[in-house]
Amino acid sequence: MIKLPKLVLTDIDGVWTDGGMYYSTNGDEFKKFNTYDSAGVLFCHALKIPVGIITGEKSLAVEHRAKKLQIDYCYTGVNNKVEVATKICHQLKISLEEVAFIGDDLNDINLLKLVGYPGVVNSAPEYIKQYAKYITKRSGGKGAFREFVEHILIQNNSFDKAMKSINIDL
C-alpha cells in the first residue's frame, strides 16, 4: 500500500502536454493540455492534498491553466526543482518523503530521486524511468497526471473517498 502523499507535484511539458511546443509566426506560444488531467487536481483537492506545478519553462499558458484549475503552487522558469520543492515542503511543514512527483526528463531526475513517491510518464526516455516507483501507461499529454493520481488513491484505498467528496457514487 502506498502512503497518501501530503503534496503532489508535477512537471508540465511532457507530462500534461505531449512535449511539443507550438509557436505562431509572431512568436506566440501555444500549449495543448489534456482536460483529463484536471480530474487529478480535483481528486487531490477533494482529499485536501495540495498540488504544485514546477516547470523549467517560463510560460503564461501554464500559469493560466494553473489559475483556472486552482492549483495551489505554480512555479515556472525553474532551474532547480529540488530547491522549489523544498521551499514548498518547508511552508507545509512536511518532508520530501511525503511528496509524490511526476516528471519525464533530465531536469526532473534530482527531484525524482528525493521524493517519497516518484512517477514518470510512459513516453519518458528509458533512462529516466529507472527513478520511478510508478510508470504511467499513458504518455505525456494523454492524461498521465490523472492516471498517476488515480493510481496513488487506488493503492491507498482513498479513491472512493475522493469520489464521494466530489459527490460521485460509483
VOVEXKOL-864135 format. One record per residue (C-alpha): x, y, z; residue number from 1. Coordinates in steps of 0.2 Angstrom, whole numbers, m for minus. Example, Ala and Ser with C-alpha at 12.3 -4.5 7.8 and 13.67 -1.06 7.14 Angstrom:
2
+-------+-------+-------+-----+
:    xx :    yy :    zz :   n :
+-------+-------+-------+-----+
:    62 :   m22 :    39 :   1 :
:    68 :    m5 :    36 :   2 :
+-------+-------+-------+-----+
REM end
This chain:
170
+-------+-------+-------+-----+
:    xx :    yy :    zz :   n :
+-------+-------+-------+-----+
:     0 :     0 :     0 :   1 :
:     6 :    17 :    m4 :   2 :
:     6 :    31 :     9 :   3 :
:    m6 :    45 :     4 :   4 :
:     6 :    60 :     0 :   5 :
:     4 :    77 :     8 :   6 :
:     8 :    86 :    m8 :   7 :
:     8 :    81 :   m26 :   8 :
:    20 :    90 :   m38 :   9 :
:    21 :    89 :   m57 :  10 :
:    31 :    94 :   m71 :  11 :
:    21 :   101 :   m86 :  12 :
:    30 :    99 :  m103 :  13 :
:    30 :    80 :  m107 :  14 :
:    18 :    76 :   m93 :  15 :
:     2 :    87 :   m95 :  16 :
:     7 :    91 :  m113 :  17 :
:    15 :    79 :  m126 :  18 :
:    31 :    89 :  m125 :  19 :
:    28 :    98 :  m141 :  20 :
:    30 :   117 :  m142 :  21 :
:    19 :   127 :  m154 :  22 :
:    24 :   144 :  m160 :  23 :
:    15 :   156 :  m171 :  24 :
:    25 :   166 :  m184 :  25 :
:    23 :   181 :  m172 :  26 :
:    32 :   171 :  m158 :  27 :
:    16 :   167 :  m148 :  28 :
:    17 :   151 :  m138 :  29 :
:     3 :   138 :  m138 :  30 :
:     2 :   123 :  m127 :  31 :
:   m11 :   109 :  m129 :  32 :
:   m17 :   102 :  m112 :  33 :
:   m27 :    87 :  m110 :  34 :
:   m43 :    90 :   m99 :  35 :
:   m42 :    73 :   m91 :  36 :
:   m28 :    79 :   m80 :  37 :
:   m39 :    92 :   m72 :  38 :
:   m48 :    77 :   m63 :  39 :
:   m31 :    73 :   m55 :  40 :
:   m31 :    90 :   m47 :  41 :
:   m50 :    88 :   m42 :  42 :
:   m46 :    72 :   m34 :  43 :
:   m31 :    79 :   m24 :  44 :
:   m41 :    94 :   m18 :  45 :
:   m56 :    83 :   m13 :  46 :
:   m44 :    74 :    m1 :  47 :
:   m36 :    91 :     4 :  48 :
:   m20 :    87 :    m4 :  49 :
:   m11 :   102 :   m12 :  50 :
:    m5 :   102 :   m30 :  51 :
:    10 :   111 :   m37 :  52 :
:    17 :   113 :   m54 :  53 :
:    36 :   115 :   m55 :  54 :
:    42 :   118 :   m73 :  55 :
:    58 :   124 :   m82 :  56 :
:    48 :   133 :   m95 :  57 :
:    43 :   151 :   m92 :  58 :
:    25 :   150 :   m99 :  59 :
:    10 :   161 :   m97 :  60 :
:     0 :   147 :  m104 :  61 :
:     5 :   136 :   m89 :  62 :
:     1 :   150 :   m77 :  63 :
:   m16 :   152 :   m85 :  64 :
:   m20 :   134 :   m84 :  65 :
:   m14 :   133 :   m66 :  66 :
:   m25 :   148 :   m61 :  67 :
:   m41 :   140 :   m70 :  68 :
:   m38 :   124 :   m60 :  69 :
:   m35 :   132 :   m44 :  70 :
:   m18 :   124 :   m42 :  71 :
:   m10 :   128 :   m25 :  72 :
:     8 :   131 :   m31 :  73 :
:    14 :   136 :   m49 :  74 :
:    32 :   139 :   m52 :  75 :
:    38 :   142 :   m70 :  76 :
:    55 :   145 :   m77 :  77 :
:    63 :   135 :   m63 :  78 :
:    81 :   129 :   m64 :  79 :
:    82 :   120 :   m48 :  80 :
:    66 :   110 :   m45 :  81 :
:    73 :   102 :   m28 :  82 :
:    75 :   120 :   m21 :  83 :
:    57 :   125 :   m25 :  84 :
:    50 :   108 :   m19 :  85 :
:    60 :   110 :    m3 :  86 :
:    53 :   128 :    m1 :  87 :
:    35 :   122 :    m3 :  88 :
:    38 :   107 :     9 :  89 :
:    45 :   120 :    22 :  90 :
:    29 :   130 :    20 :  91 :
:    18 :   115 :    23 :  92 :
:    29 :   108 :    37 :  93 :
:    32 :    91 :    28 :  94 :
:    47 :    82 :    21 :  95 :
:    51 :    77 :     3 :  96 :
:    47 :    59 :     8 :  97 :
:    29 :    64 :    10 :  98 :
:    28 :    71 :    m8 :  99 :
:    23 :    62 :   m24 : 100 :
:    30 :    70 :   m40 : 101 :
:    28 :    65 :   m58 : 102 :
:    41 :    70 :   m72 : 103 :
:    48 :    65 :   m88 : 104 :
:    65 :    72 :   m92 : 105 :
:    83 :    76 :   m86 : 106 :
:    78 :    91 :   m76 : 107 :
:    66 :    80 :   m66 : 108 :
:    79 :    67 :   m60 : 109 :
:    86 :    76 :   m45 : 110 :
:    68 :    78 :   m38 : 111 :
:    63 :    60 :   m43 : 112 :
:    77 :    54 :   m33 : 113 :
:    72 :    63 :   m17 : 114 :
:    53 :    62 :   m16 : 115 :
:    43 :    48 :    m7 : 116 :
:    33 :    43 :   m22 : 117 :
:    41 :    47 :   m39 : 118 :
:    32 :    44 :   m55 : 119 :
:    37 :    45 :   m73 : 120 :
:    26 :    45 :   m89 : 121 :
:    27 :    31 :  m101 : 122 :
:    34 :    42 :  m115 : 123 :
:    49 :    47 :  m105 : 124 :
:    66 :    41 :  m110 : 125 :
:    71 :    24 :  m103 : 126 :
:    85 :    30 :   m93 : 127 :
:    73 :    42 :   m84 : 128 :
:    61 :    28 :   m80 : 129 :
:    73 :    20 :   m68 : 130 :
:    70 :    33 :   m55 : 131 :
:    51 :    30 :   m54 : 132 :
:    41 :    19 :   m42 : 133 :
:    27 :    21 :   m55 : 134 :
:    27 :    22 :   m74 : 135 :
:    11 :    28 :   m81 : 136 :
:     3 :    18 :   m95 : 137 :
:    m2 :    34 :  m103 : 138 :
:    10 :    45 :  m112 : 139 :
:    13 :    63 :  m108 : 140 :
:    m2 :    74 :  m114 : 141 :
:   m14 :    60 :  m114 : 142 :
:   m20 :    61 :   m96 : 143 :
:    m4 :    54 :   m87 : 144 :
:    m6 :    66 :   m72 : 145 :
:   m23 :    60 :   m69 : 146 :
:   m18 :    42 :   m70 : 147 :
:    m4 :    45 :   m58 : 148 :
:   m15 :    52 :   m45 : 149 :
:   m29 :    39 :   m48 : 150 :
:   m15 :    25 :   m45 : 151 :
:   m10 :    33 :   m29 : 152 :
:   m28 :    35 :   m22 : 153 :
:   m32 :    17 :   m28 : 154 :
:   m17 :    10 :   m20 : 155 :
:   m21 :    19 :    m4 : 156 :
:   m39 :    14 :    m4 : 157 :
:   m44 :    33 :    m5 : 158 :
:   m51 :    33 :   m22 : 159 :
:   m69 :    30 :   m17 : 160 :
:   m67 :    43 :    m3 : 161 :
:   m61 :    56 :   m16 : 162 :
:   m76 :    52 :   m27 : 163 :
:   m88 :    54 :   m13 : 164 :
:   m80 :    71 :    m9 : 165 :
:   m85 :    77 :   m26 : 166 :
:  m102 :    69 :   m25 : 167 :
:  m100 :    55 :   m36 : 168 :
:  m105 :    37 :   m31 : 169 :
:   m98 :    23 :   m40 : 170 :
+-------+-------+-------+-----+
REM end
